[in-house]
Amino acid sequence: MGRGRQKAKHTKVARELKYFSPNTDLTALEKEIGHIVPTPRATGIDAEPEYEDKWADLYGDESEAEEEPEGQK
C-alpha cells in the first residue's frame, strides 16, 4: 500500500516530460549533425534533377498512338 506516493511522483515526472517543449535551435542542430543542404542558387543547378525515362526508346510517342487510321472514322 505504500506505493501511492512513488507512483504519483513518477506520474508527475512523466507528465512534465510529455508536455515540456523547449525551444529548439535548428541551426545549431544542423551544425552538430553536419548535414548542410546546398541551396539551388548557390550550386547553380536546378532544384529537381531532370527526369530521364530509360524506357522511352522502346515505345513511340503518345501522339502517334492516339491518331486514328485514315480509313476509319
Secondary structure, 3 states (H helix, E strand, C coil): CCCHHHHHHHHHHHHHHHHCCCCCCHHHHHHHHCCCCCCHHHHCCCCCCCCCCCCHHHCCCHHHHHCCCCCCC
